Amino acid sequence: MKRNWLEVNKVVPILECIDMGQIAYEPMVRLQEQRHADVVADKVDDALFLLEHPDVITLGKNSSAEHVLTSKDDLEESGCELFQSTRGGDVTYHGPGQLVAYPIMRLREQEKDIRKFVFNLEEILIRTCADFNIHAQRVDGLRGIWVGHNKIAALGVRIARWTTMHGVALNVNTDLTKFSSIVPCGIAHRGVTSMEKILGRAPSMAEVKDVFVQHAGVILNRELVLSQDLQSCALHFEAVQV
């Protein structure tokens, strides 16, 4: 019998959705790590961080140095950081105009299936694109979401103590020329695209975030709580800076 990975569970945990605006990669990693520890300790609810990063190239645990085509010095001179990440996957680029979403979720007993979790993240991206009349889909053997031969969204996660970190990046109106410094996700024979390129115009980031969050609540089976006050995050942010 085929498994229904989108089956709704009886208990619905809370997912606090927090819009961080634009934040650099390294402090956001530290904030994720703090939230991860707090979720594991059952001190706080699950969280979904929504944000954009300044220019940064990140290398996942499976990255090859050969997939970074520009020297570190040249990257830094252009204002682009290079960062070794703890997520899975290969090399990718983050920058303005790209919606990055980091779910920090404790997977419950019926959710302890890494393939299912990745499938669900992909499903959120596919449905978000569909709401903007973009037909995005999975490709067998490749991670992420694709429109034709071009990747529109990348995915890289880390799961420790059955609690998730890192997440997805959807190109909304990203400067696609920035991907020329890398072999995106180590896949040389395919390209990248964005919602703006496909539609001929860029939907607003606020609208994309709203659609993404609504699908995340349904697919991840969480009760959404939209955080309007970033005070608690600001306190964590100050703590990780010390």
C-alpha positions as CSV (number, residue, x, y, z in Angstrom):
1,M,0.0,0.0,0.0
2,K,1.4,3.4,-1.0
3,R,2.3,5.6,2.0
4,N,0.4,8.9,2.3
5,W,3.2,11.3,3.4
6,L,0.8,14.2,3.6
7,E,-1.5,12.5,6.0
8,V,-2.8,14.8,8.7
9,N,-1.8,13.8,12.3
10,K,-4.2,14.1,15.3
11,V,-1.9,16.3,17.5
12,V,-1.1,19.7,15.9
13,P,2.0,21.4,17.5
14,I,2.5,25.1,17.2
15,L,4.8,26.6,14.6
16,E,6.0,30.1,15.4
17,C,6.7,32.0,12.1
18,I,9.3,34.7,12.5
19,D,10.2,37.2,9.8
20,M,13.8,38.1,10.3
21,G,14.1,40.5,7.3
22,Q,17.7,40.5,6.0
23,I,20.3,38.9,8.3
24,A,23.9,37.7,7.7
25,Y,24.4,33.9,7.4
26,E,26.7,33.2,10.4
27,P,24.6,35.0,13.1
28,M,21.5,33.3,11.6
29,V,23.2,29.9,12.0
30,R,23.9,30.7,15.7
31,L,20.3,31.7,16.2
32,Q,19.2,28.5,14.6
33,E,21.5,26.5,16.9
34,Q,20.1,28.3,20.0
35,R,16.5,27.7,18.9
36,H,17.4,24.1,18.0
37,A,18.7,23.5,21.5
38,D,15.6,25.2,23.1
39,V,13.2,23.1,21.0
40,V,15.1,19.9,21.9
41,A,14.8,20.8,25.5
42,D,11.1,21.5,25.0
43,K,11.5,25.1,26.2
44,V,9.9,26.7,23.2
45,D,7.6,25.9,20.3
46,D,8.8,24.8,16.8
47,A,9.9,27.8,14.7
48,L,9.9,28.8,11.0
49,F,12.4,31.6,10.3
50,L,11.8,33.6,7.1
51,L,14.5,35.8,5.8
52,E,16.9,37.0,3.1
53,H,20.7,36.7,3.3
54,P,23.2,39.2,2.0
55,D,25.5,37.7,-0.6
56,V,27.0,34.5,0.7
57,I,28.1,31.2,-0.8
58,T,27.7,28.2,1.5
59,L,29.2,24.8,1.3
60,G,27.3,21.8,2.6
61,K,28.8,18.7,4.1
62,N,29.0,17.1,0.7
63,S,30.5,20.0,-1.1
64,S,33.6,19.9,-3.4
65,A,36.0,22.8,-3.4
66,E,36.0,22.5,-7.2
67,H,32.4,23.7,-7.3
68,V,33.5,27.2,-6.1
69,L,34.7,28.8,-9.3
70,T,35.8,32.1,-7.8
71,S,38.7,32.6,-5.3
72,K,37.8,33.5,-1.7
73,D,39.7,36.8,-2.1
74,D,37.8,37.7,-5.2
75,L,34.5,36.8,-3.5
76,E,35.3,38.9,-0.4
77,E,36.3,41.8,-2.6
78,S,32.9,41.7,-4.3
79,G,31.2,41.6,-0.9
80,C,30.3,37.9,-1.0
81,E,31.0,35.7,2.0
82,L,32.1,32.1,1.8
83,F,30.9,29.9,4.7
84,Q,31.2,26.2,5.6
85,S,27.8,25.1,6.7
86,T,26.6,22.1,8.7
87,R,23.7,21.4,6.3
88,G,23.6,18.6,3.8
89,G,24.1,19.0,0.1
90,D,26.7,20.8,-2.0
91,V,27.5,24.4,-2.7
92,T,24.8,27.1,-3.1
93,Y,24.4,30.9,-3.2
94,H,22.1,33.0,-1.0
95,G,21.4,36.6,-1.6
96,P,18.8,39.4,-1.7
97,G,15.6,38.5,-3.6
98,Q,15.7,34.9,-2.4
99,L,13.2,33.7,0.2
100,V,15.1,31.5,2.7
101,A,13.1,29.5,5.2
102,Y,14.6,27.6,8.2
103,P,12.2,25.3,10.0
104,I,13.4,24.4,13.5
105,M,11.1,21.5,14.3
106,R,11.1,18.6,16.6
107,L,9.8,15.6,14.6
108,R,7.2,13.7,16.5
109,E,7.1,9.9,16.6
110,Q,4.9,9.6,13.5
111,E,7.2,12.1,11.7
112,K,10.6,10.5,12.2
113,D,11.2,9.9,8.6
114,I,13.9,12.1,6.9
115,R,12.7,11.3,3.4
116,K,9.2,12.3,4.4
117,F,10.4,15.6,5.9
118,V,12.4,16.5,2.7
119,F,9.4,15.5,0.6
120,N,7.2,17.8,2.6
121,L,9.6,20.8,2.2
122,E,9.6,20.1,-1.5
123,E,5.8,20.0,-1.5
124,I,5.6,23.4,0.2
125,L,7.8,24.9,-2.5
126,I,5.8,23.2,-5.4
127,R,2.5,24.5,-4.0
128,T,3.9,28.0,-3.4
129,C,5.1,28.2,-7.0
130,A,1.8,26.8,-8.3
131,D,-0.1,29.7,-6.6
132,F,1.9,32.0,-8.9
133,N,1.1,29.9,-11.9
134,I,4.6,28.3,-12.0
135,H,4.7,24.6,-12.7
136,A,7.6,23.4,-10.5
137,Q,8.4,19.8,-9.8
138,R,10.8,17.2,-8.4
139,V,13.4,15.5,-10.6
140,D,14.3,11.9,-9.8
141,G,17.8,11.7,-8.3
142,L,18.2,15.4,-7.8
143,R,17.3,17.4,-4.7
144,G,15.4,20.7,-4.9
145,I,12.6,22.0,-7.1
146,W,12.9,22.5,-10.9
147,V,11.2,24.3,-13.7
148,G,12.3,22.4,-16.8
149,H,16.1,22.0,-16.6
150,N,16.5,24.9,-14.2
151,K,16.4,24.9,-10.4
152,I,14.1,27.5,-8.8
153,A,14.6,26.3,-5.2
154,A,17.4,24.6,-3.3
155,L,17.1,22.4,-0.2
156,G,19.6,21.4,2.4
157,V,18.8,20.3,6.0
158,R,20.4,18.9,9.1
159,I,18.5,16.7,11.6
160,A,20.0,16.2,15.1
161,R,18.1,14.5,17.9
162,W,15.1,14.4,15.5
163,T,15.0,18.2,15.4
164,T,15.6,20.0,12.1
165,M,17.8,22.9,11.1
166,H,18.5,24.8,7.8
167,G,15.9,24.4,5.1
168,V,15.1,25.9,1.7
169,A,15.8,28.8,-0.6
170,L,13.4,30.0,-3.3
171,N,14.6,32.3,-6.0
172,V,12.0,35.1,-6.2
173,N,13.8,38.0,-7.9
174,T,17.4,36.9,-7.1
175,D,20.3,38.2,-9.2
176,L,20.9,34.9,-11.1
177,T,24.3,36.1,-12.4
178,K,25.6,35.6,-8.8
179,F,25.3,31.8,-9.4
180,S,28.1,32.0,-12.0
181,S,30.7,31.9,-9.1
182,I,29.7,28.3,-8.4
183,V,28.5,25.0,-9.8
184,P,25.1,25.2,-8.2
185,C,24.5,22.1,-6.0
186,G,27.4,20.5,-7.9
187,I,25.2,20.0,-11.0
188,A,27.0,21.4,-14.0
189,H,24.5,20.4,-16.8
190,R,21.6,22.3,-15.4
191,G,20.8,26.0,-14.7
192,V,19.0,28.2,-12.2
193,T,15.9,30.3,-12.6
194,S,13.7,32.6,-10.6
195,M,10.0,33.5,-10.3
196,E,10.8,36.9,-11.8
197,K,12.5,35.3,-14.8
198,I,9.6,32.9,-15.4
199,L,6.8,35.4,-14.9
200,G,8.5,38.4,-16.4
201,R,7.9,40.3,-13.2
202,A,8.7,39.7,-9.6
203,P,5.9,39.0,-7.1
204,S,6.4,40.8,-3.8
205,M,8.5,39.0,-1.2
206,A,5.8,39.7,1.3
207,E,3.2,37.9,-0.8
208,V,5.5,34.9,-1.5
209,K,6.2,34.6,2.3
210,D,2.5,34.6,3.1
211,V,1.7,31.9,0.6
212,F,4.7,29.8,1.7
213,V,3.8,30.1,5.3
214,Q,0.2,29.0,4.7
215,H,1.3,25.9,2.8
216,A,3.9,25.2,5.5
217,G,1.2,25.0,8.1
218,V,-0.8,22.6,6.1
219,I,2.0,20.3,4.9
220,L,3.9,20.2,8.1
221,N,0.7,19.8,10.1
222,R,1.4,22.7,12.5
223,E,-0.7,25.4,14.0
224,L,0.7,28.7,12.7
225,V,1.5,31.5,15.1
226,L,2.7,34.6,13.3
227,S,5.2,36.4,15.4
228,Q,4.8,40.2,15.3
229,D,7.3,40.9,18.0
230,L,11.0,40.0,17.4
231,Q,12.0,40.9,21.0
232,S,12.7,37.3,22.0
233,C,14.7,36.7,18.9
234,A,16.6,39.9,19.4
235,L,17.6,38.8,22.9
236,H,18.8,35.4,21.5
237,F,20.6,37.3,18.7
238,E,22.5,39.5,21.2
239,A,23.3,36.4,23.2
240,V,24.9,34.5,20.3
241,Q,26.9,37.6,19.4
242,V,28.8,37.5,22.7
